[in-house]
Amino acid sequence: MKVRTSKMALLCLVLPFAVACVAARATPIATLDRNGAWVSVEAYGPNVIHVTIAADKAEALKAPGYGILAGHADDSAFHHSAGQGEDSFTSSALTLHVDAAPPPPADGPIQHYFIPPLAPVSLQVKNAKGDTLVNMTGWEMSPHEVAGEATYQVGASFTAPADEHYYGMGQNQDSLGALDLRGRVIDCRHWYDAPSGETVCVPFMVSSKGYGIVWDNPSDTRFVAGIRGRTSFQSKVGERVSFFVITGDTPAAIYSAYARLTGKTPIPPKAAFGLIQSKARYDSQAEVLRVAKTYREKGYPLDVMVIDWFYWTRMGQLDINPAEFPDPDGMNKQLHALGLRSIISIWPRFEKSGRYFGELDAKGYFLKDRNGKTVDGLPFRSDRAGALIDSTNPAARKWYWEHARDNVLSHGFDYPWLDETEPDLVPDGFYYSIGSGDRYHNVFPLMHVEGFAEGMRAWKPNKRVLILARAAYLGSQRTGALFWSSDIDPTWEALQRQIPTGLNMTASGIAYWGNDIGGWQSLPPTSSATKVPLLDPSGARDTVGQYNDYPELLTRWFEYGTFLPTLRLHGQRKHTEIWAYGKPAEAIMARYDRLRYRLIPYIYSQAKRTYDTGAPFMRPLWMDFPNDPNVANLGTQYMFGPAFLVAPVTEQGQTEKDVYLPADSDWYNFWTNEKLAGGRWVKVSAPIDQIPVFVRAGAIVPLGTDIPSTASKQSIAEIRVYPGKDGEFALYDDDGKSYDYEQGKGATTTHLHWNDTAGVLSATGGDKALTDKVKVIGK
């Protein structure tokens, strides 16, 4: 079959950001009539099939929704065959079979009262081996009214084999350790006030059976995972069912296809992988500079200083208070001279008394109520005020970017922090320019952040975009944003919840996820610890008060953060710097800070692999060990790249931890170099200065020299090899700040190979002399 590619499709292929590409659509392979239920089929490469079902043919033919790069549609790999009312669509990777329309049901009292008016549709997706992966048994369109609009609740149901496991669906903080979503009902919506911590909807589910489903509906969606033999998606608003099935024998195959469908994950600037120092809030530029200089004086590596909220004179004023920050340009020059970068928080809300409210209100650039009046604050939160910029409106998005650029970023700030991007001003019952907030509940973070990212790249075309953002949607990974888990508590329970939360978020295609190290909320006045704290709090009273175990909690959290995609200290505390929690805590956190920087060559190489494949490098164990049933529901430990297994300590007073070492590999204790066989639980010593970390046999781990920040040139200090299997590692480096890597310019890749039988490390390309720096563990 011919590839159907429009001019808009070609444009979408070359643009780094693609909000505008949502309206484009290639001609479907086929649109089938199943007794009045219209089924439209298109492909996005050999292992991605898009199915749209509607009672109205025009709805079935509409383009996919926001987040999808419709210009990437490509049906060239598929063959369509039809016979006896059935249709099959086959490529080398999958077959979609749409069943023939069943005969009408016989008349009777049950049928008279309860048979739905929709014509039934059923279909199956099989992989290349002929295994059935997806069996859709039914679909739903139930009429109701939402926000004054006659619409439908839409959904689809699938069979759920007893041995199937489900992952992804964005950020949900309900679990204390279980990873598998099976048996759970996930409310997929952006919800700041969720009881366990903010939820973020990225409606991408990945199954242990070797496929993923992208649910193409931005309204509130309920995901029912493997309950009573079925799995279902059900969305609050819609006139069709639209979903994508991605097949793949490996996670890399699934995530590379997801990247083709929704966008690649760019390599962040190298500074993103160093320590990011933040606080709610630094009161003045003098305090910012004092903290930055103290890091340098103490010799603790640091890359980024963050200016959080209320540096302005009024919310929405888009200014910098000269009383507190009299010379932001000079401040940033001093930070840059120290080898540091800066991030500044820019909020999307505007007070009525601000200088821009009248202009934006007159232009219709705010979220509106049903009468067309600007919404100001939330009635159920006494601490909220201000109108929300309507970033679904391209003109408003452009206005917001230009004023933020000219008024704030132009003073030498390197990167923005876009807070409240869920948005915090809940849109349900209100109206965006594109439609009701109920219909488009989940799209704001994509459009708001992507509009900013487009502006940043146009402003400085060869400076990598970095944006700190609080929420995400399908495709948000393409914006250059770093995401975090919102305003969590400074408690052991919150720390425990972060691990499964982050693993399902990265499984949703959002590779750059982290959290506020130490928790954001204010510290409680007293401790609830039942064990003697492992760190003496007496030297930290000015910061922790009587929360006696907080230095221990922060230290454990920092150890965990060392093995996160981003390491960012933050919180609503008097002090957040690593020296503010007593000398014992300071010494341990400083040690891990230096370890983080030694790991940057390894981490940065994983960033390149994520760019190439779409697969996250902080990932649950099932991705690396799909044949080990013991890891299917294990959300208390994870892989950090191909080498490291990390098992954070999340209990107060704990000095030992049970760790599972997956089968089919031997493992080395990172701290002792002891070699252990996999496929079993082991009890690991975990003193306060050690997070349990193991290294997989066959791993090659490059370690860099000590540097004060990534602005300094870092050479390779040693190449550690953990014998027991042959191993490969692609050591990648570039200038760390430009987009030259997209054209393959200015980058070096040294391919390292460990021959375990011969006991020899070889290198091709790049720096072959690295073989002189090899250190074989255990020899």
N, C-alpha and C positions, 0 to 999 in steps of 0.2 A: 504494500500500500504506500501511497505517497505521503511524505511529511507535509502537513498543512501548517505553514508558518507565515504569519502576517508580519507587516512592518512593525506593528506594536510588539509582537513577540520577539522580533530581533532586538528591538530597543530594550525590552526587559532583560534579555540575555546579557547585555553589556552594562546596564545601570547597576551600581552597587546597592542602591536603595530603590524600592519599587512599589511605593504606595499607589502610584498612578497606573500600575499595570493590572490592577484588580479587575478592570472592566473588559480586558481583552480575553477572547476565548477562541481557540481553534474550533473548527467544525467537528462535532462528535463523530466517533466511528459509526455509531448507529443510535437511533432513537426508536425504542420499541413500544408498541401499544399492547398492554396486557389488560384488555377489556376496560379501557379507560384509565388505567394507571400507566403513566408514561415513564419509561426507564431510559435514561440517556447514559451513554457509556463513552468515556474518552480515556486516553492514556497519557502518562508523563514519563515515558521511557518504558523499557521492557518489564520492570518489576513494580510499576505503580499504575493502578487502575482507579478511575474515578467513576462513581455511580451516583446518579441523581434520579430521584423518584418523586413524582408529583401527580396530582389529579389534573392539573392544568399543563398542557404541553409547553406553553410559553415559560412556565416556571422551571420545568425540567431542562429547558434549553438555556437558562441563564448561566452566566459565568460563575465560577466559584467565588467564595467570599473573601473578605479581607485576610491578609497574611499569605495567601496562596499566590505564587508567581504564575499567573495564567498563561503568560507568554512562553512558558517552558513546556506546554503541552506538546506531546510527540507520540503519534500512534504508529510510527513507521515499523515498529517491531511486531505489530499485531496482525493477525488474520481473523476475519469474521466469517463464521460458518453458521448456517441456519437450516433447520429441518424439523418438520412435525411440530411447529410452533415453538421450538426451543432455539436458543441462540448461544453460541460459544465464541469467546474472544481469546485467542491463544498467542502467546509469545514464547520465547525460549525460557522465560522465568516463571510464568504463571498462566493459568486458564481461568477465566471468568465464565461460568455457565449460568444463564438466566433461564429458569424453568419456564415451561409452557404455562399459559393461563389454565388454572384448574376449572373443571365444569362448575356451574353454579350450584350452590347447596340445595338440597331438597327442602320443600316447604314444610313448615311445622311450627309449633308454638315457640320453641327456642329460637329458631331462625327468624321468626317474625319480630321478636323483641330484641334479640341480642347480636345478630350478625352485623358487623360494621358495614357502613356504606362503601368503604374503599374496596376496590378490586385487589385481591391478594397478589403479592409478589414474593417470590423466594428465589434465592440465588446462592451459588457456592463459588469460592475461590480455592483453587488447588495450586500447589507449587509444581516445580518442574518434574518432581518425582511422582506426581499424581496424588500426593497426600492432601486431603481436604483440610484447609486451614481455617476457612471462614464459611459458616453456613447461616445465612440470614433467613430467618423463618417468618418474619413479618415486619410490617411497617405501620406507622400511626400518623394520622392527621386528625386531631380532635378540635373542633371549632370552639373558640372562646374569645373574649374581648380583653385586650391588654392596652392600657394607656389610651382608652377611647378608640382603639383600632380593632376592627374585626380581623382576627388572625387564627392561628392554629397552634396547638401543642404538637410538636412533631417528634417522631422517634423511630427507632429500629431495634429489633431483637435478634440475637444470635445464640446458637447453641453453645454451651460451655462444658467441654469435656472435664471430667473429674480431675485430671492431672494437669490442667492448664493454669498458668499463673499470669498475673496482670501487673503492669508497672506503668509509671508515668502519670499523666493527667495533671501535670503542673505541681503546684506547691500546696500540700495539705499537711498540717502539723499535728494531726490527731494521734499519730502512732508514737509509742515509746520505744519501739524496737522492731516491730514486725514491718516487713517491706512489701510483701505481696498484697495487692489490693483485693484479692479474691475474698468474697464474703462481706465486702464493705460497700456502702453506698456513698459515693463521692459527690458532694455538691460543688460542681465545677463553676465557680464564679469568683470574681474579685470581691473579697470581703475582709476589710481591715479589722472588723470587730469579731472575727471568728473566735470562739472560746479558747482554742489552743494556740492561736496566733494566726496572722493574716493568711488567707488562702488566695491563690493565684491560679487562674484557669488557663492552662495550655492543653487544649483537648486532643492530645496525642497519646494513645495507649499502645504499649508494646507488649506483645504476648510471648510467653516462653515457647510457643509453637513455631516461631520463626516468621512473624508478621507484625505489622502495626496497623492501627486504624487512626486516621486523622478525621475527626468529626468536624465538619464544616458548618458550624453555626455559632455565632458570637453571643447569643442570649444565654441566660442562666441554664445550665445543663446538668442533669442528674445522670451519673454513670453508675450502673448497678453491675457489680463484677461477680459473676459466677454464683448467683443465688438461685436456688430452685432450678438448677440446670440451665440457666440462661444468663446471658450478659446483654445489657441494653444501654442505649443512649436515649435520653429524652430531653428535648429543649423547649423552653417556655414559649418562644415566638418563632414562627416560620411558616412558609407556604410550600415547603418541599423537604425531603430528606436528601442530604448530600454528604458523602463520605468518600475517603480515599483508602484503599488497601495497598500497603507496601509489603512486599515479600522479600525475604533474604535469609540465606543459610547462616549468616554471621551478623552480629550487631553492626559491623562496618558497612555491610551491604544495605541494611535497613536505614542507617543514619545518613549514608551518602545519598540515598534516594530522597530522604526527608529534606536534606539540604538542597537537592535539585528542585523539590517542590516548594520550599518556603524560604530558601536563601542560605548561603554559606555563612559560617562563623568566622569573621575576620580574626587575624592575629592582633591582640591588643598591643599597645605600646609596652615595651619591656618594663617600664616603671610600674605597670599594673601588677606585676608579680612580686614587687618588693613590699616592704611594710608601708601601709597607709595609716596615718595617724589622724584620728578624728575625735571630736568631743561635742556634746550638745550643752554648751557651745563655748568656743573661744571668744572672750569678751572684747578683744582688741587686737590690732596688728602687733602691738608690743608683746602680747602673750603668745601669739603665733610664732613670732620670731624667737622669743625666749625658748619655747619648746623645741623648735628646730635646731637652734644653736646648742641646746643641752644634749640632744641626740648626738650631734657631732662631737661635742666635748667629751662625752662618755664613750665615744667610739662604737655606738650602737647603729647598725645600718638602718637607713630610712630613705624612702623615695618620695612620699607625697604627704603634704599637709593639707587638711581639709577645713574650709570655712563653712560651718553649718548656719542655720537660720538666724534671723533677727540681727544680721549685720546691716539690714536696711532701715530706713526711717519709718516705713509703713508697708504692710503687706501689699504687694502689687505695685509699689512705687518704682521697682526696678532701679534702685539706686544703692549706694554704699554710704553709710552714715559717716560723715567726716569727723564727727566727734570721737568715734572709736577706731576708724580706719582712715586717718588723715591723708595717707599717701599709699594707696593700694598698688600703684605702679612701682613705687620704690620698694615696697614690701616684697613684691614678686621678683624684682631684680635681685634682692638679697637672697631669697629662696633659691633662685636659679643659680646664683653664685655658689651656693652650698651644695649644688648638685641635686636640688629638689624640684618637684613639680607641685602645682596647686590645683585643688578642686574646690569649687564654690557651689553652694546650694541655691537653686533657682526654683521658686514655687509657682504653680499654675493658677493661683487665686489672687483676686484683686478686691481690696476693701472699697466701699463706696466713697470714702473720703480721700482715696488716692488720686493721683494726678491723671491716671489713664482710664478710670472707671467710666466717666461720661463718654469719652470717645469710643471705647469698646462697646458700651451698651448701645450707643446710637448706631453702630455698625452691625449690631446683632452678632457679636463675636463671643457671647457667653452662652452657657447652658441655660435653657428657658423652661418655664413651666407651661402648662397647657394653654394659658392665655397669652403666651408670647412674652411674658415678663421675665427678666433676669432673675435667676435663683441666687439668693444670698444666704449662705450658711445652711446648716442642717437643723431642723427643729428638734431632733432627738439628741443633739450634742450641744451642751451649753458652751463648750470651748471652741466652737468653730464659727468663723465668719468669713465672708468674702465670696465672690463669684468666680466660677470656673471658666477659664479660657476654653473655648470649644475647638479643640484641635482636630475634630473631624472636618472642620471648615478649612480648606486650603489657604484662603486669605488670612484667616485668624492665625493659622499655623505660621505663615510667613511673617505676619506682624510680630508675633511673639518671639520668633527666632531673631529677627532683626533688632528688636529693642533689647533683648537679653544680650545680644552680641555687642551692640554699641554702648550700652549703659553699664554692663558688668564685665563680660569676658574681655573686652578690649583693654582693660586695665592690667593685662598681663597674666590673667588666670588661664591655666592650660586646659582644664576640662570642667564640664558642668556636672552637678549632681541634680538630677530631676526627681524631686521627691513628690509624694502623693500621686503617683502615676496610675493608681488603680482605677479611677481617681478616688480620693478620699471623700469628695462631695458625691455621694452615691447617686447615680443618674436615674434610678428606677422611678417611674412616674413623671420624669422630665424629658426634655427633648434636645438632641443634638441637631446640627444642620442636616445630617444624613438620615435622621429618623429618631424614633423614641429611644430613650435610654434603656428601656427594657429589651428592645430588639437588639441593641448594640452594646449591651452591658459590658462586654469583655474586650472591646477593641481599642479603648482609649489609650492604654499604655503603648501599644504598637504605633498608633498614629502620632501621638504626642512625642515620643522618643525618636521615631524615625524622621519626623519633620525637623527636629533639632539636628539629628545626625546628617541629614542631607545638607542643611545649612552649614554645618561645620566643615564638611568636606568641600563644599563650594568655596567657602571662605579661605581655607588653607588646604589646597588640593593634595598636598603630599605630606600632611601631618595626620597621623592616625587618630581616628575618633575614639575617645573613651568617654563614656557616660555612666555615672552611677544611677541606677534606676530601681524603683521599688516593686514593679510588677511587670508582667510580660504576657504575650499572647503568641499564637502561631506566627512564626517568622521574626519574633523579636531578637533572636540570636544574630540576625544579620545587621543589627544597628550599631554594633560595637559597644554594647552596654554590658556592665557588670551588674548583676542582680543580687539582692540580699533579702533576707527573710523578715524584714520589717522590724517593728518595735517590740521585740521579745523581752521577756523578764530576765533579770540577772539571777537565775536560780539553777540548781542542779537539774530540775525537771525540764526546764527550757533547753539546757544543753543536751540532755538526753534526746529530746524531740528533734534536734537539728539534724541528726545523722540520717535517719530514714527520710526525713523531709527533703534534705539536699539530694539524696540518691534518686528519689523519684522525680525531683525537678530536673536533674541532669539527664535522667532517662527520657524526659520530655523534650530533649533536644536543646536545652538551655545549659550549655557547658560551663558558663562563667557565673556560678552561684556561690554565695558565701553568707556570712551573718555578722552581726555586730559582736565582736569578740568581747565577752563579758556581759552581754545583754544590754539593751538600751534603757529600760525603765529605771527609775530611781531605786537606790538600794533600800531594802527594808531596814528599819531601825535596829533590829536584833537578829541574831542567828537562830535557826531552827535545827542546827546540827546536833546529832546524838553522839557523835564521836569527837575525840580531841582533834582539832585542826592539824593538818600535816605541816602547815606553815604558821609561824608565829605572827599574829596580826598586830603586835604591840607597836611596830614601827610604821603602821599604816592607819592609825586612829583618825588622822585628819581626813582621810578619804573614806574609810569603811565604817567608822563609828563602832558600834557593837556587833556588826555583822562579822563575827570572828572567823568564819570559814571562807569569807570572800576572797582573800589572797590565794587560798588553795583553789577555789573555783576558777578564778581568772587565770591562774597558771595552767590548770588543766585545759581550759578553753583555748589558751594561747598555743599550747602544745598541739591540740587538734587543728587550730587555724594554720599552723605551719604546714599542714598537709591538706589545705584547701586551695582551690584555684586562686582565690584572693585572700590576703591577710590584712584585716582592717580592724584596728582598735577603735571602739566607739562607745558612747554611753552617756546617760544623763547623771554623771557623777562629778564630784568636785574636781577630780583629776582622773585622767585615763592613761597617762603615760606609764611605761613599764617600771619606772623608778618610784612610783607613788604608792606601792603596796608592801613596803618593807624590803630590807636587804635580801633575805632569802628568796623571795618571789622575784625580785629584780634580777638576781644572778641567773635563775633558771630561765626566765623569759629572754634575757640577753643572749644566753646560749642558744636558744631556739631561733631567735632572730638571726643570729649568724649562720645557723644551719640552713635556714630558709634561703639565705643568699648563696650559700654554697650549692644549693639544689637548683638554682635558677637555670643553669645550662640544661639540666634534665627537664625541668618544668617547661622551659621555653620550647624545647624540642617537641613536647607533647602538644603545645599550642599549635605548632605547625601541622602536626598530625591531625588535630581536630579541624583545622582549616581544610586540609586535604580530604578528610573522610566524613566530617560531621559528627563523628563519635566523640562523646565526652571522655576526658582523661581522669576525672574523678567519677568512678562508676561502681555500681553494685557488683558483687562477686559473680552473679549469674551470667554476666556478659563474658567474663573470662573463663568460667568453669560451667558451661551449660550442661555437662553430663554428670555433675555432682548434685544430687537431689538435696543435699544438706544445706545448700546455699540459697535455695529458691526463696526463702522467706527471711533471710538474714539481713537485717538492716542496722546492725550495731557495729559493723566493720565494713571496709570497702577497699577497692584498689585505687591507688593514686598513680596513674600511669601503669605501664606493664610490669614494673618491678616491685612496688611497695604495697604491702597489705597493712592497713592502718586500723587499729582497734582502740578508739579513744576511751579514756576513763571518764565515766559520767556519774560516779557515786562518791559522795563525800567520805573521806577517810579510807578509801580503797587503796590497797597496796599490792593486790594480786588480781588478775583478771583471766577468766576463761576465754580463750581465743580459738576459733576454728581455723585450721589450716587446710585449705581445699585439697582434694585428691588430685592425682596425676602430676604431682610436683613435690620436690623437697623444698624446704624453706630454711632461711637463715635468720636468726635473731639479729636485728640491725645493730643492737648495742653490744652484744656479746660474741657475735659471729658463730654461735652454736647452730649446728645443722640438725634439722628435725624432719622426719617424714610427714607427708601430708595425709589427708583423709582422716583426721582425728582432731579432737579437742585437746588443748594443752593448757595447763595453768601457768601463767606467765607472771614473773615478778614485775611489779609496776610501782616502784618507789616514786615519790612526788616528782622527781626530775626525769622520769622515763614514761613516755607513752608507748604502749606496745606496738612495735613496728617490725614486720618481717619482710624479707626480700626473697623473691622467687628464684629458685635455682635456674641458671642460664641467663640471669639478668645482667645487663651491662649498665652501670650507673656512672655518668660523668659528674664530677664535683668541681666547682669553680674555686678560684682564689677568693680570699676575703676582700670585700669592697665596701665602701661607705654607701653607695647607691648604684643603680644601674646606669647612671650617667658616666660612671667610670668604666674603663675597659676592663673586662674580666677574662682572664686566661683560664685554662683548664689546669687544675692542680693535680688531679689523678683520675684515672679511669678504673673504677672498681668492677671486678668480675666475680660473680657468684657461681662457681662451677657446679656441674651436675647435669647440664644439658647444653646443647648448642644454643647460641644466642645471637640476636641481631639488635642493633640500635642505630638509628639515623640521628646523628648529632647535628642540630640545625642552629645557625646563627645568622643574623643580619644586623642592620643598623639600629633596630629596635624602635624606630619612630616613623619611618616613611612607609609609603605604599609600594615601594620598588619591588617588594616580594611578589606582588600580584603579576608583575611582568617577568618574574624570575631573575631580577637584577639585584646585585649587591648582596647576595646570600651565599652562604657556604653550607654544604651538607657533607659530613664525613660519615660514611657507612662503615660501621664497626661490626665485625663478625668474630664470634668466639667459637673456635673448634674445640669442643670439650675433650674429644679423644686425644688430639694432639696437644692440648693445653696451650693453644696459641691464639692470640688476638691479632687480627689483621684489619687493615684500614684501606678503603678505597675512596678516592675523591677527597676534597677538602684537605685536612691536615693529617698526613700519614704519620707524622712524627708523634702523634698521640699514643701510638703503641709503646713508646718509651716510658709512658706514665702509667702503665697498667699495674694494678695491684690485685692479685688473685686472692680472694678471701679463703682462709684455711690453708694457705701455702706460704 
